[in-house]
Amino acid sequence: MVWEKGQQLRDGKYIIEGELGRGVLGITYRARRREGKIVALKALNEELRLHKDYERLETMFFGEAVKLAKCNHPHIVKVETPFKEGEIWCMPMEYIAGVDLAKRENPILPEEEALEYIRQVREALSEVHR
């Protein structure tokens, strides 16, 4: 299931505005809450349902969402309570506008900037593992 622009989830709580990206496990959408706030909505990729380990992957996705929802750190996106839309798990999270590294005009960062990002990732990983 690929959600289309304008599609409503959770009885209209979320309205899909478009796809932000997709990976092996999930598809991330830009969505608007009923009250107007923009969120990112990651959904487990339905194509995985044919995978022999789907139940394990579904459990991992849900577990990741629950763990991230408990984190409170400036370098970790804020995750809300996961929910199921039909048979698909969804993870609503804070939407952060910007350009990812892969889409930057010049993806090679100056050393000082790269080291700052590495420090932020280290802090975030420490928090997640705690």
N, C-alpha and C positions, 0 to 999 in steps of 0.2 A: 504494500500500500504506500503510495507516494501521495502526500497531502498537497492539495492545490491551493493557490491563493484564494482567500475568502472562506476556506473551509473552517468550520467551527468545531472545537474540541471541548470536552467537559461541559456540555450543555451551554456553549457560548462563552465560557470563561476565557478561552483563548481563541483568537482568530489568526489563522496562518497568513503571513504576508509574503512569504517566499522562502526558498531554500538558501541556506548559507553555505552548506558544504556537506560532503559525505565521506565516510571512512568505511573501513571493513565492518565494524560493528554497528555503526549508526549513521543516521542522517540528522543534521541539525538545521532547524528552521528558525526564521525570525517570525515572532508572533506578537500580537498585541493583546494585552489583557482587556477585559470588558471596560475597566476604568481608565484605559489608555496607556498604561505602562508597557514599554517594549521589553520583551524577554527573548532569550534563546531557548528553544525547545528541542532537546535531543531525543530522538526516538530510536529504539532498537530496530535495525534494518530487518524488515519483514522477510526478505529473501533468505535470511538465515534460518527461517523455520524449516527449511528442507535439509539443513545441516544435521548430521547425526548427533552432534553435541549441543543442539539448540537449547535444551533445558539448562545445561551447565552455563552456556553463554548468557541466557536470560537471567539466571541467578547472579552471575558476575556483574551484569549491567545494573541490576537492582541493588546489589550490594555496594557497588561503586557510588550510586546515587545516594544511598542512605549514609555512607561514610562521608561523602563530600558535604552533605547537608549539615553535618555536625561540625564542620570546620568553620572557623572564623579567623581569617587571616587576610591581610591586604593584597597578597599575591595569589589568592585562590578565589576563583569565581564563586559567588554565593549561589548555592543550589537549594531549591525548595523541595518539598515533599514530592517524591515520584508518584505517578499515577498510571493507571492502565486505561488506554483508549481502545475499546474493543479487546483485541488480544495482544496489543502492542504496549510495552512499557515506555513511558515518557519521563524525561527529567527536565523540568523547567528550571532555568537558571538565569542569572544576571546577564544582560546583554551589554557587551562592551564594544562600542563602535571603534573602528580603526582598520588598519591594513595589517594582515599577518606577514610574517617574514618572507614567505614564499612569493608574495605579490608585491613586495617593495620594488621600487625602480632599481635600487642598488641593494641587493640582499647581503652584501658584505658590510658588516658593521665595523666601525672604528673600535679598536681594542678596548678603550675605556667603557664604551657603551655595551659591548659584548660582555665584559666582566661584570657590569652592573646587572645585566639580565641573568647571568650565571648565578650571581649572589642571590637574586630574588627567587630563582628556581630552587636553589639549595634550601633557602628558608621555607619555601612552600612544601618541598618534599619532607623536610624535617617535621613540619606540622602534620602533614597527612600520615606519616608513620607513627606519630605520637597518638 
